[in-house]
């Protein structure tokens, strides 16, 4: 009996800190390790229990642009919040500048990218792409297949915007 008492006292004074969660902070559990070659900690429980700074994800809003041409008229707009707003404004500008029949104005919309209008002697091409350089090259190439002396007449980018 004496031996058991001495043994119990020994363990009371010489206990170490235990790591029930594998050296992870409270609310996290260990991941990786073993054959994975790396170790880390992941949160426990649903996302509602995470700190608010870890819950928020960046939010992106689509931005629209439009190009309208016809009857020698032109209208171009960019960075608008809706497709209908972009199309309407581009159409109004085209009809205001058109010589001849303003009802010939036709609109093309684009979003979260760039657009270019390449104009030649006998026609035009509207091309959208991820950046101005790509859109310009593609527009001039397509226009040149239809017309002579194609040049970039208008360009604009309407990239998505980060919102709070």
HELIX and SHEET records of a PDB file:
HELIX    1   1 UNK A    2  UNK A   13  1                                  12    
HELIX    2   2 UNK A   34  UNK A   36  5                                   3    
HELIX    3   3 UNK A   47  UNK A   49  5                                   3    
HELIX    4   4 UNK A   52  UNK A   55  1                                   4    
HELIX    5   5 UNK A   83  UNK A   97  1                                  15    
HELIX    6   6 UNK A  102  UNK A  104  5                                   3    
HELIX    7   7 UNK A  132  UNK A  146  1                                  15    
SHEET    1   A 2 UNK A  28  UNK A  32  0                                        
SHEET    2   A 2 UNK A  39  UNK A  43 -1                                        
SHEET    1   B 2 UNK A  59  UNK A  61  0                                        
SHEET    2   B 2 UNK A 161  UNK A 163 -1                                        
SHEET    1   C 3 UNK A  73  UNK A  80  0                                        
SHEET    2   C 3 UNK A  64  UNK A  70 -1                                        
SHEET    3   C 3 UNK A 106  UNK A 111 -1                                        
SHEET    1   D 3 UNK A 124  UNK A 129  0                                        
SHEET    2   D 3 UNK A 113  UNK A 119 -1                                        
SHEET    3   D 3 UNK A 151  UNK A 158 -1                                        
END                                                                             
